[in-house]
């Protein structure tokens, strides 16, 4: 789950509302027109990056899964298996 280094102060307005324990941060790359959600990876010292071309898709995932119903997210469920096997 989020390490102490990752759980630093929020860097965006969204960070304050996020409930998912695997969320690390989100970012926009204007030159490439890409929006990203970065989550904990499946192995130590890795991350999972969800890239979105469209703002509406990015916002939908972020608001629905990261901020509210994270237990319904496929990424969350996959990452939970990592901890259940421990």
C-alpha positions, 0 to 999 in steps of 0.5 A: 500500500502507499508507502510513507514517502508516497503519502506526502502532502497532497499535490493536487485538489484531487489528492485530498479526496482520493480514498484508494490506498493504491493511488499515488498521484495523477498528472496531465502532460499537455504537450502529449494531451495525456492524463495519467493516474499512477498507482502502486505496482504489482511488484516492489519499487514499481508503479502502474500507469493508467493513461487517458487521451480524453479528460472525461474518461480520466475524470470518470475513473478518478472520481468514480474509482479513486475517490469513491468506489475503489473496491470496485476498481479492477486495479484495486482488486488485482493489487489486493491479491498481492497482499492476500497472498502474504 
